[in-house]
Structure formats: structure tokens, C-alpha cells
């Protein structure tokens, strides 16, 4: 399980918007988009325990879902790149195309770009899926923290 803490800055139905701060486990990762000045990020989390604005909460995300989301963001484009390079390399070579090696790199890059565009166009579906959201598991302190 991946755990962190944050402050609830808003609620809506069974979801909460939480400000989290970058912790030591995040130091060299760079996967999340933290604000460069404050090192904070706003995330949407499942709020089944009824946390309210100003509460300091503990958040958890299942490792399997974290790695599944990471695979969608990084693994799919990598596989698309490799697929594009290798299939076009051997296909263009069989067709006796000049500079087939250079063209295969360009085609692989184009296939990877299409994969990123597909992911970007469907990112809303992933963002709204509770499977890929953190879950508020505990309220550590009630309403003691200012909302930023």
C-alpha cells in the first residue's frame, strides 16, 4: 500500500479534494505534477469515511492499482514505440526501402505519439475511475488545518 497524508480542501458526494505535500519517497520520482514553489498537489480521493474541509487525513492507494496506472502511462507508450520500430524495421527492410532503419525510428516515434494521444484523450475516464484514486482511510485531526 502507498500511504500519504493531506488536508481536505473540498468535498463533493463521496469524493474529497485533498492537498498533499511531496514526501521523501517522492524525491526522485517526478511522476506526479507537484507545484514547483510549494511542492503541493491537489488530488481527488474516495471519501467513504466522511472527512470534511480542513481535516488532516491519511490516504492509501493499493499497489496493484498504482502499478496498473503506471503501466498505462509509461508501459503502453513504450510498447507502442518498440512495436512501431520493430514491425516497420522488418517490413521496410523486406520491401527494400532505402534508409529503412531511420524510417523505422520515425514510425516508432509516431506510433508512440498516437499512444500518448490516446491516453490523453481517455485520461478523463481514468481520473474518474475510483480504482485509480487514493482512498481516505482515516481522519488524523478534525478541522484544525487552514484550507490553502
Order of alpha helices (4+ residues) and beta strands (2+ residues): beta-beta-beta-beta-alpha-alpha-alpha-alpha-beta
